[in-house]
Amino acid sequence: MPRSLYLSAISRLTTEHVNAHENHVELLLGTSPVVLPEPLADLVLELVETRRGNTILNKTADTPWLFPGRRHGHPLSPDYLGQRLKKIGIHAGRDRSTALFGLATEIPAAILARMLGIHIKVAVAWQQASAGDWMTYAADLSRRTTPS
């Protein structure tokens, strides 16, 4: 997914995507809620309470966006969100790839595909890139000839 697409999805998150429960905080991504670890859970709850737009008209109560933009009633633009993240040391594309790489080493491709809503072939490619293609290792080994 190109950088602008996932930054666009992030910039369109609203307060409705955040659900605070008695003992945890969930962020609804797609159709599956994700339980946020601490201290991220507290930071997201703080964002819900303190977010504000970049204009006088954009008061917290007037906007549903987690990341209100400069234009009244609109979210922060994906490009500007990317710039702000970069200023604090978060490189969205590289960090996303690192996270996917880590996930691919820990869970089966079928679950990764279903969880992230990606095609199974993409999940398999991530798994092969992260852990090596171990499925073909035995076949490659059996084709080797021993030196005489």
N, C-alpha and C positions, 0 to 999 in steps of 0.2 A: 504494500500500500504506500503510495507516495506520501511524503511528509505532510503536504498540505491537506490530504484527506484525513489523517488521524488528528492533526492539530485542529482541523475544522470540526471534527466530532467532539473533541475536548472543549473547544470554545463554545459549543452549543449545549453544554451541560447546564442544567437548571437546578434549582433548589429541590425540585421534585425527584431528582436522581439521588439525593442524599437522604438516607433513612437512619435516624438515631434510635437505637433500641436501648433497653436498660443496661446491657452489658457489652454492646458492640455497636459499631457504625457500619452501615452498608452503603456502597456506591453502585447504583444500577448502571451496568455497562451492557448495552444490548438488551437481552432478555434475562440475563443472569446477574443477580446481585453479588458483589464482591465484598467480603468482610475486610475492612481496612485495619491494618496493624497500627499499634501505637508507635510513635507519636503522630502518624499521619491522620488517624481518626480525629484527634483533637484539633489538628490544623485545619482539616476540612470543616469541622463544626464551627471553628472560629471564622473561617472564610464565609460560611453561610451567614453568620451574624454581622460581620464587619465589611462585607463587600460593598463597593460603591462605584458608581460610574465615573467617567472622567468629565462629566458636564454637571452643571448646577441642577439641571432638570432630572438627571438620573439619580434619584434617591433609592436607597436599598429597597424600600417598600414598593417602588414603582417598577422594578424589574425582576424577572424570575431567573435571570442568568447568573451563574456562579462567577463568570468573568464578564461583567458589563462592559460594553464598548463606549467609544466616544459619541457615537450617534445614539440618541435617545431611543430606547426600546430595542436596541440591537446588541448582540454579543460582541466581545472583543474579536477583532479580525484574526484569522489563523496566522497570518504573517507577523502581526504585531505580538501575538502570543509567543510565537517562536523566537522573536527578538528578545522579549522579556525573559524567557527561559534561558536563552543563551547568556544573557548578562549575569545570571546567577549561577552559571556553570552547568546548566542542563542542556545537553545537545540532543534534541528530541529524536532525530533519526538514529543516531549512534546508540543512544541509551535504549531505544525501543528494540533495536537489533540485538543488543546485549541481553535484554530481558527475554526475548524470544529464544535466543540461543540457549540461555539457562533453562527455560521451560522445556525445550526440546530434549535436553539431556536427562530430565527427570520424569517425564510422562510419555506414555505411548502416543504415536502419531495420530491414531484415531481419536483419542481423547483431546489432544491438542487441537485438531481440526474442528471438532465439535465445539469445544470451549471457546475458541477464537472466531468461529464462523468462517474458517478458511477451507480451501479445497484440500482433500487428503493428500494429493500429490505435493502441495506446498508444504504441508506438515512433515511429510516423509523427507522432502529435500532439506528442511531445517534440521531434522533429526540426523540425517546423513552428514550434514555439514558440521554438526556439533559433536557427534559421537563417532564419526567414521562410519563407513558402510560395512558393518560387521556381518551383514547377511551374505555378502559375496566373499568374505574372507576365506571360508573353508573351501569354496569352489576354486578360488585363485590358488590356494595352497596345494590343492590336489593336482592342479595342472602343471605345477613346477616340476621340472626334471632334476633329478639328482646328478651332480657332476660325476663322470666316470673316472 
